[in-house]
């Protein structure tokens, strides 16, 4: 998606004059190291059936 980076990281009117105003970053998904370990463990358990 063309606009995905803007929605994820945000932007300011100073950086992008075509914006009506500043857009706050809204991180779509963030994984901590613990979250990543949990996801990988869940996938490993599921795939080992």
mmJSON file of the N, C-alpha and C atoms, coordinates in Angstrom:
{"data_MODEL":{"atom_site":{
"group_PDB":["ATOM","ATOM","ATOM","ATOM","ATOM","ATOM","ATOM","ATOM","ATOM","ATOM","ATOM","ATOM","ATOM","ATOM","ATOM","ATOM","ATOM","ATOM","ATOM","ATOM","ATOM","ATOM","ATOM","ATOM","ATOM","ATOM","ATOM","ATOM","ATOM","ATOM","ATOM","ATOM","ATOM","ATOM","ATOM","ATOM","ATOM","ATOM","ATOM","ATOM","ATOM","ATOM","ATOM","ATOM","ATOM","ATOM","ATOM","ATOM","ATOM","ATOM","ATOM","ATOM","ATOM","ATOM","ATOM","ATOM","ATOM","ATOM","ATOM","ATOM","ATOM","ATOM","ATOM","ATOM","ATOM","ATOM","ATOM","ATOM","ATOM","ATOM","ATOM","ATOM","ATOM","ATOM","ATOM","ATOM","ATOM","ATOM","ATOM","ATOM","ATOM","ATOM","ATOM","ATOM","ATOM","ATOM","ATOM","ATOM","ATOM","ATOM","ATOM","ATOM","ATOM","ATOM","ATOM","ATOM","ATOM","ATOM","ATOM","ATOM","ATOM","ATOM","ATOM","ATOM","ATOM","ATOM","ATOM","ATOM","ATOM","ATOM","ATOM","ATOM","ATOM","ATOM","ATOM","ATOM","ATOM","ATOM","ATOM","ATOM","ATOM","ATOM","ATOM","ATOM","ATOM","ATOM","ATOM","ATOM","ATOM","ATOM","ATOM","ATOM","ATOM","ATOM","ATOM","ATOM","ATOM","ATOM","ATOM","ATOM","ATOM","ATOM","ATOM","ATOM","ATOM","ATOM","ATOM"],
"id":[1,2,3,4,5,6,7,8,9,10,11,12,13,14,15,16,17,18,19,20,21,22,23,24,25,26,27,28,29,30,31,32,33,34,35,36,37,38,39,40,41,42,43,44,45,46,47,48,49,50,51,52,53,54,55,56,57,58,59,60,61,62,63,64,65,66,67,68,69,70,71,72,73,74,75,76,77,78,79,80,81,82,83,84,85,86,87,88,89,90,91,92,93,94,95,96,97,98,99,100,101,102,103,104,105,106,107,108,109,110,111,112,113,114,115,116,117,118,119,120,121,122,123,124,125,126,127,128,129,130,131,132,133,134,135,136,137,138,139,140,141,142,143,144,145,146,147],
"type_symbol":["N","C","C","N","C","C","N","C","C","N","C","C","N","C","C","N","C","C","N","C","C","N","C","C","N","C","C","N","C","C","N","C","C","N","C","C","N","C","C","N","C","C","N","C","C","N","C","C","N","C","C","N","C","C","N","C","C","N","C","C","N","C","C","N","C","C","N","C","C","N","C","C","N","C","C","N","C","C","N","C","C","N","C","C","N","C","C","N","C","C","N","C","C","N","C","C","N","C","C","N","C","C","N","C","C","N","C","C","N","C","C","N","C","C","N","C","C","N","C","C","N","C","C","N","C","C","N","C","C","N","C","C","N","C","C","N","C","C","N","C","C","N","C","C","N","C","C"],
"label_atom_id":["N","CA","C","N","CA","C","N","CA","C","N","CA","C","N","CA","C","N","CA","C","N","CA","C","N","CA","C","N","CA","C","N","CA","C","N","CA","C","N","CA","C","N","CA","C","N","CA","C","N","CA","C","N","CA","C","N","CA","C","N","CA","C","N","CA","C","N","CA","C","N","CA","C","N","CA","C","N","CA","C","N","CA","C","N","CA","C","N","CA","C","N","CA","C","N","CA","C","N","CA","C","N","CA","C","N","CA","C","N","CA","C","N","CA","C","N","CA","C","N","CA","C","N","CA","C","N","CA","C","N","CA","C","N","CA","C","N","CA","C","N","CA","C","N","CA","C","N","CA","C","N","CA","C","N","CA","C","N","CA","C","N","CA","C","N","CA","C","N","CA","C"],
"label_alt_id":[null,null,null,null,null,null,null,null,null,null,null,null,null,null,null,null,null,null,null,null,null,null,null,null,null,null,null,null,null,null,null,null,null,null,null,null,null,null,null,null,null,null,null,null,null,null,null,null,null,null,null,null,null,null,null,null,null,null,null,null,null,null,null,null,null,null,null,null,null,null,null,null,null,null,null,null,null,null,null,null,null,null,null,null,null,null,null,null,null,null,null,null,null,null,null,null,null,null,null,null,null,null,null,null,null,null,null,null,null,null,null,null,null,null,null,null,null,null,null,null,null,null,null,null,null,null,null,null,null,null,null,null,null,null,null,null,null,null,null,null,null,null,null,null,null,null,null],
"label_comp_id":["UNK","UNK","UNK","UNK","UNK","UNK","UNK","UNK","UNK","UNK","UNK","UNK","UNK","UNK","UNK","UNK","UNK","UNK","UNK","UNK","UNK","UNK","UNK","UNK","UNK","UNK","UNK","UNK","UNK","UNK","UNK","UNK","UNK","UNK","UNK","UNK","UNK","UNK","UNK","UNK","UNK","UNK","UNK","UNK","UNK","UNK","UNK","UNK","UNK","UNK","UNK","UNK","UNK","UNK","UNK","UNK","UNK","UNK","UNK","UNK","UNK","UNK","UNK","UNK","UNK","UNK","UNK","UNK","UNK","UNK","UNK","UNK","UNK","UNK","UNK","UNK","UNK","UNK","UNK","UNK","UNK","UNK","UNK","UNK","UNK","UNK","UNK","UNK","UNK","UNK","UNK","UNK","UNK","UNK","UNK","UNK","UNK","UNK","UNK","UNK","UNK","UNK","UNK","UNK","UNK","UNK","UNK","UNK","UNK","UNK","UNK","UNK","UNK","UNK","UNK","UNK","UNK","UNK","UNK","UNK","UNK","UNK","UNK","UNK","UNK","UNK","UNK","UNK","UNK","UNK","UNK","UNK","UNK","UNK","UNK","UNK","UNK","UNK","UNK","UNK","UNK","UNK","UNK","UNK","UNK","UNK","UNK"],
"label_asym_id":["A","A","A","A","A","A","A","A","A","A","A","A","A","A","A","A","A","A","A","A","A","A","A","A","A","A","A","A","A","A","A","A","A","A","A","A","A","A","A","A","A","A","A","A","A","A","A","A","A","A","A","A","A","A","A","A","A","A","A","A","A","A","A","A","A","A","A","A","A","A","A","A","A","A","A","A","A","A","A","A","A","A","A","A","A","A","A","A","A","A","A","A","A","A","A","A","A","A","A","A","A","A","A","A","A","A","A","A","A","A","A","A","A","A","A","A","A","A","A","A","A","A","A","A","A","A","A","A","A","A","A","A","A","A","A","A","A","A","A","A","A","A","A","A","A","A","A"],
"label_entity_id":["1","1","1","1","1","1","1","1","1","1","1","1","1","1","1","1","1","1","1","1","1","1","1","1","1","1","1","1","1","1","1","1","1","1","1","1","1","1","1","1","1","1","1","1","1","1","1","1","1","1","1","1","1","1","1","1","1","1","1","1","1","1","1","1","1","1","1","1","1","1","1","1","1","1","1","1","1","1","1","1","1","1","1","1","1","1","1","1","1","1","1","1","1","1","1","1","1","1","1","1","1","1","1","1","1","1","1","1","1","1","1","1","1","1","1","1","1","1","1","1","1","1","1","1","1","1","1","1","1","1","1","1","1","1","1","1","1","1","1","1","1","1","1","1","1","1","1"],
"label_seq_id":[1,1,1,2,2,2,3,3,3,4,4,4,5,5,5,6,6,6,7,7,7,8,8,8,9,9,9,10,10,10,11,11,11,12,12,12,13,13,13,14,14,14,15,15,15,16,16,16,17,17,17,18,18,18,19,19,19,20,20,20,21,21,21,22,22,22,23,23,23,24,24,24,25,25,25,26,26,26,27,27,27,28,28,28,29,29,29,30,30,30,31,31,31,32,32,32,33,33,33,34,34,34,35,35,35,36,36,36,37,37,37,38,38,38,39,39,39,40,40,40,41,41,41,42,42,42,43,43,43,44,44,44,45,45,45,46,46,46,47,47,47,48,48,48,49,49,49],
"pdbx_PDB_ins_code":[null,null,null,null,null,null,null,null,null,null,null,null,null,null,null,null,null,null,null,null,null,null,null,null,null,null,null,null,null,null,null,null,null,null,null,null,null,null,null,null,null,null,null,null,null,null,null,null,null,null,null,null,null,null,null,null,null,null,null,null,null,null,null,null,null,null,null,null,null,null,null,null,null,null,null,null,null,null,null,null,null,null,null,null,null,null,null,null,null,null,null,null,null,null,null,null,null,null,null,null,null,null,null,null,null,null,null,null,null,null,null,null,null,null,null,null,null,null,null,null,null,null,null,null,null,null,null,null,null,null,null,null,null,null,null,null,null,null,null,null,null,null,null,null,null,null,null],
"Cartn_x":[0.835,0.0,0.879,0.512,1.285,1.288,0.186,0.051,0.392,0.818,1.065,2.154,3.237,4.324,3.842,3.05,2.539,1.647,0.803,-0.07,0.723,1.764,2.537,3.467,4.207,5.226,4.759,3.711,3.225,4.021,3.61,4.289,3.786,4.553,4.156,3.904,3.088,2.791,4.066,5.032,6.299,7.064,6.997,7.698,6.93,5.608,4.745,3.687,3.99,3.097,1.688,1.495,0.165,-0.793,-0.283,-1.151,-1.964,-3.137,-3.959,-3.435,-2.725,-2.18,-1.243,-0.746,0.153,-0.623,0.019,-0.575,0.265,-0.337,0.431,0.698,1.835,2.145,1.235,0.743,-0.098,0.49,1.424,2.114,1.107,1.134,0.163,0.377,1.583,1.891,3.318,3.457,4.784,5.022,6.137,6.451,7.706,7.582,8.774,9.491,10.67,11.389,10.583,9.937,9.11,7.904,7.277,6.143,6.568,7.715,8.206,8.47,9.073,9.321,8.013,6.999,5.699,5.043,5.092,4.52,5.23,6.555,7.317,7.049,6.917,6.614,5.224,4.269,2.91,2.889,3.587,3.66,4.353,5.431,6.153,5.258,4.502,3.574,2.515,1.983,0.928,1.449,2.626,3.166,3.7,3.887,4.422,3.33,2.083,0.974,1.074],
"Cartn_y":[-1.177,0.0,1.24,2.167,3.391,4.186,4.206,5.05,4.323,3.077,2.301,2.91,3.385,3.97,5.214,6.045,7.259,6.894,5.9,5.502,4.868,4.127,3.439,4.392,5.209,6.059,7.49,7.917,9.279,10.25,11.497,12.535,13.903,14.911,16.273,17.085,18.115,18.997,19.668,19.909,20.52,19.6,18.292,17.32,17.026,17.063,16.702,17.795,18.837,20.001,19.685,18.558,18.231,17.763,17.493,17.057,18.226,17.944,18.977,19.309,18.383,18.565,17.422,17.4,16.328,15.022,13.924,12.602,11.847,11.466,10.718,9.3,8.753,7.373,6.426,5.425,4.4,3.05,2.613,1.37,0.241,-0.401,-1.458,-2.656,-3.109,-4.243,-4.091,-4.217,-4.15,-5.398,-6.004,-7.214,-6.994,-7.224,-7.212,-8.543,-8.679,-9.951,-11.081,-10.793,-11.81,-12.18,-11.174,-11.445,-12.333,-12.009,-12.789,-14.233,-14.426,-15.78,-16.542,-15.867,-16.499,-16.895,-16.025,-16.325,-17.518,-17.519,-18.623,-19.937,-19.898,-21.113,-21.637,-20.74,-21.143,-21.776,-21.165,-21.735,-23.088,-23.209,-24.484,-25.57,-25.244,-26.221,-26.635,-25.682,-25.965,-26.824,-26.509,-27.226,-28.606,-28.872,-30.18,-31.22,-30.875,-31.828,-32.981],
"Cartn_z":[0.0,0.0,0.0,-0.78,-0.916,0.385,1.1,2.284,3.585,3.525,4.74,5.614,5.02,5.821,6.549,5.895,6.543,7.719,7.552,8.647,9.778,9.454,10.482,11.228,10.491,11.108,11.359,10.678,10.826,9.966,9.999,9.236,9.657,9.325,9.675,8.412,8.568,7.444,6.94,7.824,7.412,6.459,6.704,5.852,4.564,4.649,3.524,3.352,2.572,2.458,1.956,1.292,0.778,1.876,3.073,4.172,4.698,5.22,5.841,7.229,7.827,9.173,9.489,10.712,11.128,11.292,10.958,11.119,12.144,13.269,14.264,13.772,14.162,13.813,14.571,13.886,14.511,14.129,14.934,14.614,14.485,13.331,13.055,13.965,14.01,14.874,15.361,16.621,17.2,18.027,17.842,18.591,19.415,20.701,21.536,21.324,21.885,21.773,22.407,23.547,24.208,23.345,22.72,21.833,20.668,20.082,18.946,19.358,20.527,21.031,21.214,21.746,21.969,20.646,19.662,18.344,17.719,17.767,17.177,17.899,19.218,19.982,19.632,19.499,19.131,17.744,16.795,15.448,15.45,16.197,16.272,16.85,17.908,18.493,17.482,16.776,15.804,14.651,14.158,13.007,13.355,14.633,15.021,15.219,14.95,15.115,14.166],
"occupancy":[1.0,1.0,1.0,1.0,1.0,1.0,1.0,1.0,1.0,1.0,1.0,1.0,1.0,1.0,1.0,1.0,1.0,1.0,1.0,1.0,1.0,1.0,1.0,1.0,1.0,1.0,1.0,1.0,1.0,1.0,1.0,1.0,1.0,1.0,1.0,1.0,1.0,1.0,1.0,1.0,1.0,1.0,1.0,1.0,1.0,1.0,1.0,1.0,1.0,1.0,1.0,1.0,1.0,1.0,1.0,1.0,1.0,1.0,1.0,1.0,1.0,1.0,1.0,1.0,1.0,1.0,1.0,1.0,1.0,1.0,1.0,1.0,1.0,1.0,1.0,1.0,1.0,1.0,1.0,1.0,1.0,1.0,1.0,1.0,1.0,1.0,1.0,1.0,1.0,1.0,1.0,1.0,1.0,1.0,1.0,1.0,1.0,1.0,1.0,1.0,1.0,1.0,1.0,1.0,1.0,1.0,1.0,1.0,1.0,1.0,1.0,1.0,1.0,1.0,1.0,1.0,1.0,1.0,1.0,1.0,1.0,1.0,1.0,1.0,1.0,1.0,1.0,1.0,1.0,1.0,1.0,1.0,1.0,1.0,1.0,1.0,1.0,1.0,1.0,1.0,1.0,1.0,1.0,1.0,1.0,1.0,1.0],
"B_iso_or_equiv":[0.0,0.0,0.0,0.0,0.0,0.0,0.0,0.0,0.0,0.0,0.0,0.0,0.0,0.0,0.0,0.0,0.0,0.0,0.0,0.0,0.0,0.0,0.0,0.0,0.0,0.0,0.0,0.0,0.0,0.0,0.0,0.0,0.0,0.0,0.0,0.0,0.0,0.0,0.0,0.0,0.0,0.0,0.0,0.0,0.0,0.0,0.0,0.0,0.0,0.0,0.0,0.0,0.0,0.0,0.0,0.0,0.0,0.0,0.0,0.0,0.0,0.0,0.0,0.0,0.0,0.0,0.0,0.0,0.0,0.0,0.0,0.0,0.0,0.0,0.0,0.0,0.0,0.0,0.0,0.0,0.0,0.0,0.0,0.0,0.0,0.0,0.0,0.0,0.0,0.0,0.0,0.0,0.0,0.0,0.0,0.0,0.0,0.0,0.0,0.0,0.0,0.0,0.0,0.0,0.0,0.0,0.0,0.0,0.0,0.0,0.0,0.0,0.0,0.0,0.0,0.0,0.0,0.0,0.0,0.0,0.0,0.0,0.0,0.0,0.0,0.0,0.0,0.0,0.0,0.0,0.0,0.0,0.0,0.0,0.0,0.0,0.0,0.0,0.0,0.0,0.0,0.0,0.0,0.0,0.0,0.0,0.0],
"pdbx_formal_charge":[null,null,null,null,null,null,null,null,null,null,null,null,null,null,null,null,null,null,null,null,null,null,null,null,null,null,null,null,null,null,null,null,null,null,null,null,null,null,null,null,null,null,null,null,null,null,null,null,null,null,null,null,null,null,null,null,null,null,null,null,null,null,null,null,null,null,null,null,null,null,null,null,null,null,null,null,null,null,null,null,null,null,null,null,null,null,null,null,null,null,null,null,null,null,null,null,null,null,null,null,null,null,null,null,null,null,null,null,null,null,null,null,null,null,null,null,null,null,null,null,null,null,null,null,null,null,null,null,null,null,null,null,null,null,null,null,null,null,null,null,null,null,null,null,null,null,null],
"auth_seq_id":[1,1,1,2,2,2,3,3,3,4,4,4,5,5,5,6,6,6,7,7,7,8,8,8,9,9,9,10,10,10,11,11,11,12,12,12,13,13,13,14,14,14,15,15,15,16,16,16,17,17,17,18,18,18,19,19,19,20,20,20,21,21,21,22,22,22,23,23,23,24,24,24,25,25,25,26,26,26,27,27,27,28,28,28,29,29,29,30,30,30,31,31,31,32,32,32,33,33,33,34,34,34,35,35,35,36,36,36,37,37,37,38,38,38,39,39,39,40,40,40,41,41,41,42,42,42,43,43,43,44,44,44,45,45,45,46,46,46,47,47,47,48,48,48,49,49,49],
"auth_comp_id":["UNK","UNK","UNK","UNK","UNK","UNK","UNK","UNK","UNK","UNK","UNK","UNK","UNK","UNK","UNK","UNK","UNK","UNK","UNK","UNK","UNK","UNK","UNK","UNK","UNK","UNK","UNK","UNK","UNK","UNK","UNK","UNK","UNK","UNK","UNK","UNK","UNK","UNK","UNK","UNK","UNK","UNK","UNK","UNK","UNK","UNK","UNK","UNK","UNK","UNK","UNK","UNK","UNK","UNK","UNK","UNK","UNK","UNK","UNK","UNK","UNK","UNK","UNK","UNK","UNK","UNK","UNK","UNK","UNK","UNK","UNK","UNK","UNK","UNK","UNK","UNK","UNK","UNK","UNK","UNK","UNK","UNK","UNK","UNK","UNK","UNK","UNK","UNK","UNK","UNK","UNK","UNK","UNK","UNK","UNK","UNK","UNK","UNK","UNK","UNK","UNK","UNK","UNK","UNK","UNK","UNK","UNK","UNK","UNK","UNK","UNK","UNK","UNK","UNK","UNK","UNK","UNK","UNK","UNK","UNK","UNK","UNK","UNK","UNK","UNK","UNK","UNK","UNK","UNK","UNK","UNK","UNK","UNK","UNK","UNK","UNK","UNK","UNK","UNK","UNK","UNK","UNK","UNK","UNK","UNK","UNK","UNK"],
"auth_asym_id":["A","A","A","A","A","A","A","A","A","A","A","A","A","A","A","A","A","A","A","A","A","A","A","A","A","A","A","A","A","A","A","A","A","A","A","A","A","A","A","A","A","A","A","A","A","A","A","A","A","A","A","A","A","A","A","A","A","A","A","A","A","A","A","A","A","A","A","A","A","A","A","A","A","A","A","A","A","A","A","A","A","A","A","A","A","A","A","A","A","A","A","A","A","A","A","A","A","A","A","A","A","A","A","A","A","A","A","A","A","A","A","A","A","A","A","A","A","A","A","A","A","A","A","A","A","A","A","A","A","A","A","A","A","A","A","A","A","A","A","A","A","A","A","A","A","A","A"],
"auth_atom_id":["N","CA","C","N","CA","C","N","CA","C","N","CA","C","N","CA","C","N","CA","C","N","CA","C","N","CA","C","N","CA","C","N","CA","C","N","CA","C","N","CA","C","N","CA","C","N","CA","C","N","CA","C","N","CA","C","N","CA","C","N","CA","C","N","CA","C","N","CA","C","N","CA","C","N","CA","C","N","CA","C","N","CA","C","N","CA","C","N","CA","C","N","CA","C","N","CA","C","N","CA","C","N","CA","C","N","CA","C","N","CA","C","N","CA","C","N","CA","C","N","CA","C","N","CA","C","N","CA","C","N","CA","C","N","CA","C","N","CA","C","N","CA","C","N","CA","C","N","CA","C","N","CA","C","N","CA","C","N","CA","C","N","CA","C","N","CA","C","N","CA","C"],
"pdbx_PDB_model_num":[1,1,1,1,1,1,1,1,1,1,1,1,1,1,1,1,1,1,1,1,1,1,1,1,1,1,1,1,1,1,1,1,1,1,1,1,1,1,1,1,1,1,1,1,1,1,1,1,1,1,1,1,1,1,1,1,1,1,1,1,1,1,1,1,1,1,1,1,1,1,1,1,1,1,1,1,1,1,1,1,1,1,1,1,1,1,1,1,1,1,1,1,1,1,1,1,1,1,1,1,1,1,1,1,1,1,1,1,1,1,1,1,1,1,1,1,1,1,1,1,1,1,1,1,1,1,1,1,1,1,1,1,1,1,1,1,1,1,1,1,1,1,1,1,1,1,1]
}}}
